[in-house]
Amino acid sequence: YGDWLPRASIVISNGGYGSINAALKDGVPLIVAGVGEDKQEGAARVVFAKCGINLQTSTPSEQQIKRSVIEILEDPGYLQRARWIQADYASHDALALIKAEVNALCLPNECPLKEGGITSGKDVSLLRV
């Protein structure tokens, strides 16, 4: 994703959590087409945030995709909302927030994260008991 996603105008996705977050991290509006697993919730969030369109099917027609692409390209609101979400994502340091919350819940001198802190996603495994 890292090479092409920041240059994309639209992401067409099955609506999974990973693809939605990857697109929005780079400020790219979405067309989502998926109904299984977590797809409906993700699609609902995309629509609620007004940063994309939900096709409400796992098998969209060429015409549905074409209409949605045209709508997103012609309505600057989709891009504006995706860029707003991108800025919001960038303003949060998720690992630092996790560390602060865990430290707040720990008893004094018993928290594994106070020493070195969380430096990567794999460090979160320290939280598993």
LINDAHU-V577199 format. One line per field, one symbol per residue. phi: phi as a letter, one per 20 degrees, with the letter a starting at -180 (. if undefined). psi: psi as a letter, one per 20 degrees, with the letter a starting at -180 (. if undefined). burial: + if it has 24 or more other C-alpha atoms within 12 Angstrom, else -. A space follows every 50 residues. Layout:
phi = ???
psi = ???
burial = ???
This chain:
phi = .gedffefebddcfnfgfffffffgdmdfcddbacelefffffffffgfl dacdelbecfegfffgffffgffedffffgfffffgffgfeddgffffgf ffffeffgmcdfeffemedbgfffffffc
psi = hhghghiqhqpprjjqgghghgghhjkprqppnqircjghgghhhgggik jappikqimqrhgggggggggghioihgggghhghghgghipnghhgggg gghhiqqpjjpiihehrpirhhhhihip.
burial = --------+++++++++-++++++++++++++++----++-++++++-++ ++++++-+------+--++--++----++-+++-++-----------++- -+---------++---++-----------
